[in-house]
Amino acid sequence: PAVTDETWQSLVLNADGPVLVEFWAPWCGPCRMIDPVIGELAQQYAGKLKCFKLNTDDSPSIASQYGIRSIPTLMIFLNGEKKDAVIGAVPKTTLSASIERFL
């Protein structure tokens, strides 16, 4: 699901448990490549991890707040704090390793 400026606080910062946010844009080729991987991770960690996508074109203020300079960037948040960031279309195993540390 998508997260926006309006829903960022409630869906990400106030969430119970870890949250994975993919910063992306529709024109970004690598973002489209990693999209199915994020879908698989969302199913694999259902009930343990929430997954959201933030369109950097639609919500540039959140992207700049977290210093997003290249996309896709994936960030893991826990208790309202950024805990980890992975930049680029990386293998699923790399993302799983990052996620596992916060479950």
GITAMO-V807053 format. One record per residue. N is the residue number from 1. OMEGA is omega in whole degrees, -180 to 180 (NA if undefined). Layout:
N/OMEGA
N/OMEGA
This chain:
1/-179
2/173
3/-176
4/175
5/-174
6/-174
7/-176
8/-177
9/-174
10/-174
11/-174
12/-173
13/-178
14/-176
15/171
16/179
17/-176
18/180
19/174
20/178
21/174
22/173
23/-172
24/172
25/-176
26/-177
27/-173
28/-180
29/179
30/178
31/179
32/179
33/-175
34/-177
35/179
36/178
37/178
38/177
39/179
40/179
41/179
42/178
43/-178
44/-176
45/-180
46/-179
47/-180
48/-175
49/173
50/180
51/178
52/176
53/176
54/179
55/-175
56/176
57/-178
58/-176
59/-176
60/-177
61/178
62/-180
63/-179
64/178
65/-179
66/173
67/180
68/179
69/177
70/-180
71/-1
72/168
73/179
74/179
75/176
76/179
77/176
78/-179
79/175
80/-178
81/174
82/-178
83/-176
84/177
85/176
86/-177
87/176
88/179
89/-176
90/179
91/180
92/-178
93/179
94/180
95/179
96/-180
97/178
98/-178
99/-175
100/-178
101/-174
102/180
103/NA
